[in-house]
């Protein structure tokens, strides 16, 4: 699968309007596109941040949806959006233990790496990170996105509630350090969000 990740920042007091637009007009536009496999929306209400991820069955399906979505994205996100960044990734790993819940938590780790080390990174995530995450109380789902050409990636872990995510922070800090060294990646960003919805159908 492939994903398009839209990262938006803006005025915190105006974020709810953007969430409503994504959950109504945005979802309707996506569901009309061939190859659509689901979408996730995450929010940080305090800082005024949104992360919206749409999932696609093929790179072509994602690319074919770009025009209509790029045309509608600006009007949909007004008046909240101050900055908008769009990134495209391959889904290198996906593991689901239980359904995520609205109000749960997402921890997103952004990394950079030598493109030649992409497969090493993916294998490290699958063999080390996934089993460790699966053992955590409240763990729901994890995924790894990579851009092989640019040497960039994003690893996300979802928890059924914010308390479970918070309880995992200390242990995950040590594991992140070890896995980053093993996979030859540099962590360039670490964020946490509230889950608005996470509806993905890989098949």
MOSUL-V354130 format. One record per residue. NEAR is the number of other C-alpha atoms within 8 Angstrom. D_FIRST is the distance of its C-alpha to the first C-alpha in Angstrom with 1 decimal. Layout:
near & d_first
NEAR & D_FIRST
NEAR & D_FIRST
This chain:
near & d_first
10 & 0.0
13 & 3.8
14 & 6.9
12 & 10.6
12 & 13.2
12 & 16.7
11 & 19.5
12 & 22.9
12 & 26.3
12 & 29.5
11 & 32.6
11 & 32.1
6 & 34.4
10 & 32.2
14 & 28.8
7 & 29.2
10 & 29.5
14 & 26.2
9 & 24.6
8 & 26.3
11 & 25.1
11 & 21.4
8 & 21.9
8 & 23.8
9 & 23.4
10 & 20.0
10 & 18.5
8 & 20.4
9 & 19.1
10 & 15.4
9 & 16.1
7 & 17.8
9 & 14.9
6 & 13.3
9 & 9.7
14 & 9.9
12 & 8.5
12 & 10.9
13 & 12.5
13 & 14.4
13 & 17.7
13 & 19.8
12 & 23.4
11 & 26.2
8 & 29.2
5 & 31.8
7 & 30.5
13 & 28.9
13 & 25.2
13 & 22.1
11 & 18.4
11 & 16.1
11 & 12.3
13 & 10.5
14 & 6.9
14 & 5.7
12 & 4.9
9 & 5.7
9 & 7.5
6 & 10.5
13 & 9.9
16 & 9.4
7 & 12.4
7 & 14.4
10 & 14.3
8 & 15.7
7 & 19.3
7 & 20.0
9 & 18.4
8 & 20.3
7 & 23.4
8 & 23.3
8 & 22.1
9 & 25.6
6 & 27.7
11 & 25.4
12 & 25.7
8 & 29.4
7 & 31.7
13 & 29.7
13 & 27.7
8 & 29.6
7 & 26.8
9 & 23.2
7 & 20.6
8 & 17.2
7 & 14.6
9 & 11.3
12 & 9.0
10 & 6.3
12 & 5.3
9 & 8.1
10 & 9.3
9 & 9.5
8 & 12.9
8 & 14.8
8 & 18.6
7 & 19.6
8 & 18.8
13 & 19.2
11 & 22.2
9 & 23.4
10 & 25.7
14 & 23.8
14 & 22.8
14 & 19.9
12 & 20.7
12 & 18.7
12 & 19.5
12 & 19.0
12 & 19.7
11 & 20.7
11 & 21.0
9 & 22.1
9 & 19.2
5 & 20.9
10 & 20.3
12 & 16.5
7 & 16.3
9 & 19.3
11 & 17.6
11 & 14.6
8 & 17.1
12 & 19.4
12 & 17.0
10 & 16.1
8 & 19.8
9 & 21.6
11 & 19.9
11 & 18.1
9 & 21.4
8 & 23.4
10 & 21.5
9 & 21.5
7 & 25.3
8 & 25.8
5 & 27.5
9 & 25.4
16 & 22.0
14 & 19.3
14 & 15.8
13 & 14.2
12 & 11.1
14 & 11.1
13 & 9.7
13 & 11.2
11 & 12.7
8 & 14.1
5 & 16.6
6 & 18.1
12 & 18.1
11 & 16.8
12 & 14.7
11 & 14.6
11 & 14.9
11 & 15.4
13 & 17.4
14 & 18.5
16 & 21.9
14 & 23.6
11 & 26.4
11 & 27.6
6 & 30.3
12 & 28.0
15 & 26.0
7 & 29.4
7 & 30.7
9 & 28.0
8 & 28.6
7 & 31.3
7 & 29.8
8 & 26.4
8 & 28.3
8 & 29.8
9 & 26.7
8 & 24.9
8 & 27.7
8 & 27.7
12 & 23.9
11 & 24.0
8 & 27.0
7 & 25.5
10 & 22.2
11 & 24.2
11 & 22.4
8 & 24.3
10 & 23.6
8 & 24.2
8 & 23.5
9 & 23.6
7 & 23.5
9 & 23.7
10 & 22.9
13 & 23.8
16 & 21.1
11 & 21.8
11 & 19.0
12 & 15.6
7 & 14.3
9 & 10.8
6 & 10.3
6 & 7.4
3 & 9.4
